[in-house]
Amino acid sequence: MASPLPRIDPEACIGCGACARLCPSGTIVFEGQRAAVRGTGCIGCGHCRAVCPAEAVAMADGENYADGFVTFTPAGKVVAPGEFSPELLVDLLRSRRSCRAFTEKAVPAPMLEDLVRAAVTAPSGTNSQAWTFTVLTSRAAVAGFGEAVAGFFRRLNRIAANGLARKVYALIGRPELENYYREYYASVADALAAWDRDRTDRLFHDASAAVIIGSRPGASCPAEDALLAAQNMLLTAHAMGLGTCLIGYAVEAIRHDKRVKAAAGLPPEEAAHAVVALGWPDATFLRQTARRRPVVRYKTA
Ligand SMILES: Cc1cc2nc3c(=O)[nH]c(=O)nc-3n(C[C@H](O)[C@H](O)[C@H](O)COP(=O)(O)O)c2cc1C
């Protein structure tokens, strides 16, 4: 979807050409020693305004959602490449851990709002920003959604326990049920039994809040956008003193079961890509993440 076109003040333009050079959609061109708006496919990225030394570029005025943090006050300064401490950044990256023990304390609503603000500073394909955030703000809301997810896995486990069903699925080229049975059936059955016994929450780990990150139809890269937003949220939450854990089981349940999607509060046309459990951590990590060596290839020519 094209965005409203930027406007260039020809009197203020100093003819440096920076906006035209960086415009990803060819909306701004450099002609006659001045920048001019010629294309119509603006994606609204705002690079033209951000790079203009003469403040000659204006964008269609609208709310800047990324400006409104309420629980802390960013300086609003552009951190130039090389200006931020990589030591500090990598310590932050390596200190975020998946939290599976939360206290009962609620996460205040303004903190949840700020986490969404931090999330949407992520890049998105063609700047579509078509992500959606469904925020479960209380333990009761998380547990209610957890019930719906548990319902899905109860049904799935009933089917997966049936050896004939697994064979039939495999015969028609759908080995997923057999794979699920081998990999997850037993631990899911254990988790369901623990929930039924005394409400031990192996799904959301007693989190007092959760955020479902989804997408509206029409985004070019909906899953990538949502996952980048999720990583922003995880890191910002850590900086704010909160613990987080991605809950893939909940994403699978929303994807496969309309009832779970409805229980999560997502309209049918939206897709879910990440579910983040959130809360005040009830565990202290004393060591940073370790990682296996990945496959890395360098091609020099
Ligand atoms: C896509 C995705 C889905 C995940 N789903 C779950 C989940 O359902 N439950 C859970 O406890 N952890 C889940 N995790 C957390 C991983 O187990 C965790 O990231 C991994 O063990 C590494 O630990 P760390 O996050 O502390 O570095 C998920 C992580 C990712 C990236």
The ligand as a MOL file (V3000), in Angstrom:
LIG
                    3D

  0  0  0     0  0            999 V3000
M  V30 BEGIN CTAB
M  V30 COUNTS 31 33 0 0 0
M  V30 BEGIN ATOM
M  V30 1 C 10.1590 -20.0370 18.0240 0
M  V30 2 C 10.4190 -20.3810 19.4660 0
M  V30 3 C 9.4720 -21.0860 20.1900 0
M  V30 4 C 9.6920 -21.3850 21.5370 0
M  V30 5 N 8.7200 -22.0210 22.2430 0
M  V30 6 C 8.8960 -22.2650 23.5640 0
M  V30 7 C 7.8460 -22.8510 24.3360 0
M  V30 8 O 6.7570 -23.1630 23.8360 0
M  V30 9 N 8.0700 -23.0420 25.6590 0
M  V30 10 C 9.2430 -22.6930 26.2630 0
M  V30 11 O 9.3830 -22.8710 27.4610 0
M  V30 12 N 10.2740 -22.1490 25.5360 0
M  V30 13 C 10.1060 -21.9080 24.2210 0
M  V30 14 N 11.1160 -21.3060 23.4840 0
M  V30 15 C 12.3660 -20.9190 24.1420 0
M  V30 16 C 13.5650 -21.7820 23.7270 0
M  V30 17 O 13.4650 -23.0470 24.3100 0
M  V30 18 C 14.8290 -21.0250 24.1430 0
M  V30 19 O 14.9450 -19.8580 23.3870 0
M  V30 20 C 16.1070 -21.8430 23.9630 0
M  V30 21 O 16.1080 -22.9660 24.8000 0
M  V30 22 C 17.3670 -21.0290 24.2690 0
M  V30 23 O 17.3250 -20.5080 25.5650 0
M  V30 24 P 17.4200 -18.9250 25.8390 0
M  V30 25 O 16.2310 -18.2720 25.1710 0
M  V30 26 O 17.3750 -18.7700 27.3230 0
M  V30 27 O 18.6910 -18.4220 25.2640 0
M  V30 28 C 10.9050 -21.0030 22.1550 0
M  V30 29 C 11.8600 -20.3040 21.4120 0
M  V30 30 C 11.6260 -19.9880 20.0930 0
M  V30 31 C 12.6490 -19.1950 19.3150 0
M  V30 END ATOM
M  V30 BEGIN BOND
M  V30 1 1 1 2
M  V30 2 1 2 3
M  V30 3 2 2 30
M  V30 4 2 3 4
M  V30 5 1 4 5
M  V30 6 1 4 28
M  V30 7 2 5 6
M  V30 8 1 6 7
M  V30 9 1 6 13
M  V30 10 2 7 8
M  V30 11 1 7 9
M  V30 12 1 9 10
M  V30 13 2 10 11
M  V30 14 1 10 12
M  V30 15 2 12 13
M  V30 16 1 13 14
M  V30 17 1 14 15
M  V30 18 1 14 28
M  V30 19 1 15 16
M  V30 20 1 16 17
M  V30 21 1 16 18
M  V30 22 1 18 19
M  V30 23 1 18 20
M  V30 24 1 20 21
M  V30 25 1 20 22
M  V30 26 1 22 23
M  V30 27 1 23 24
M  V30 28 2 24 25
M  V30 29 1 24 26
M  V30 30 1 24 27
M  V30 31 2 28 29
M  V30 32 1 29 30
M  V30 33 1 30 31
M  V30 END BOND
M  V30 END CTAB
M  END
